[in-house]
Structures are given as structure tokens and as C-alpha cells.
Amino acid sequence: MPKMKTRRGAAKRFKISGSGRIKRNKANHRHMLIRRSTKAKRKMRQAGTLAPGDLKLVKAMLGV
């Protein structure tokens, strides 16, 4: 039986933390930032965790 290949696009977007949670980057931090508050831009810099509904799908893409 061949091994599962990792989806490279998913591997670049998601990282697995030490406790097994999946970290992701926040959206909307590329352009048109002048209208956003400083607080909103600061919160976008921090990594978020994946929603429980997407966990199974992303783990399959990462081959975990």
C-alpha cells in the first residue's frame, strides 16, 4: 500500500502545535488595511486555531 502524499498547499498554510491543535493564519491581512483599526490589524498577526468542523479534513490533507 503506498503512503499518503501530503497536500503541499495545505502544508504551507497549516502547522501542528505541540498539543496537536492545528494553527492557521488569519485572513484579510494583505491589502486595504488603511480602513482597519490598529487593534484589528494586531489581532490578524496572531495565529488562530482551526475550527473543530475543519479539523478532520485538514488532518487528512496533512497526512496526520
C-alpha positions in Angstrom: 0.0 0.0 0.0 1.5 3.4 -1.0 1.9 6.2 1.5 -0.5 9.1 1.6 1.0 12.2 -0.1 0.8 15.5 1.8 -1.1 18.2 0.0 1.7 20.8 -0.3 -0.7 23.8 -0.4 -2.1 22.7 3.0 1.3 22.0 4.4 2.3 25.7 3.7 -0.8 27.1 5.3 -1.2 25.0 8.5 1.2 23.9 11.3 0.6 21.4 14.0 1.2 22.7 17.6 2.8 20.6 20.3 -0.6 19.8 21.8 -1.9 18.6 18.5 -4.0 21.6 17.6 -3.7 23.0 14.1 -2.6 26.6 13.7 -3.6 28.8 10.9 -3.0 32.4 9.8 -5.8 35.0 10.0 -7.4 36.2 6.8 -7.7 39.8 5.4 -4.2 41.0 6.2 -2.9 41.6 2.7 -4.3 44.9 1.4 -6.8 47.7 2.1 -5.5 47.9 5.7 -5.9 51.6 6.0 -9.6 51.3 6.8 -9.0 48.8 9.6 -8.3 49.7 13.2 -4.9 49.1 14.8 -6.4 46.6 17.1 -7.9 44.6 14.3 -4.6 44.6 12.4 -2.7 43.5 15.5 -5.1 40.6 16.1 -4.6 39.4 12.5 -0.9 39.0 13.1 -1.5 36.3 15.7 -2.1 32.7 14.6 -5.6 31.3 15.1 -6.6 27.7 15.7 -8.7 25.7 13.3 -12.4 25.2 13.9 -13.5 21.7 15.0 -15.5 21.2 11.9 -12.5 21.6 9.6 -10.1 19.5 11.8 -10.7 16.1 10.1 -10.4 17.5 6.6 -7.2 19.3 7.2 -5.6 16.4 9.1 -6.3 14.2 6.1 -4.7 16.8 3.8 -1.6 16.9 6.0 -1.4 13.2 6.2 -1.6 13.1 10.0 
